[in-house]
Amino acid sequence: VTHDQIEAMTMADRIAVLDNGVLQQIGEPMDLYDRPANTFVAGFIGSPGMNFVAGSTDRSGTFTSISGGVSFRVPDGLAAAEVIIGIRPEGIGLQEASGTSGVKGVVQTVERMGNESIIYFKNSDQQFTARVSATVNLSGGDAASFFSQNEKLHFFDSQTVDRVKV
């Protein structure tokens, strides 16, 4: 038994995640990381934690956040739905050319870790965390465009916060 998710991920063969005494998910560490059952598990497992963006998809399969500053193409099965998109920090990359999909933001802080950098950036009223190559040369106050490929996105129902199968 531990409250330390890093300890659990490194030592356990199977993990049971509880929230206020209610079992949320049980499984192998990487199953919980790659396929979290809900937003609680998704936010608890992983460091830094998963980014979440609430919004809706239209019939063409485009997700737009509530604040309007985030846009992604989504799989066909999510057309016309209210969803929460989850993106792990390592699932966010720096977009070299400006495009219509992804997240434009202003860098708040950069933590240089040697082999990688953790970038904290803000878009409208939404805070994001990205884990990128140490060679990325950004500083606080810089404007940047970020992206995530569809296979790196996690989808959760806005009402139940459970994972949506797509």
Salt bridges, closest charged atoms under 4 A:
ASP31 OD1 - ARG35 NH2 2.61
GLU90 OE1 - ARG131 NE 3.66
GLU116 OE2 - ARG131 NH1 2.90
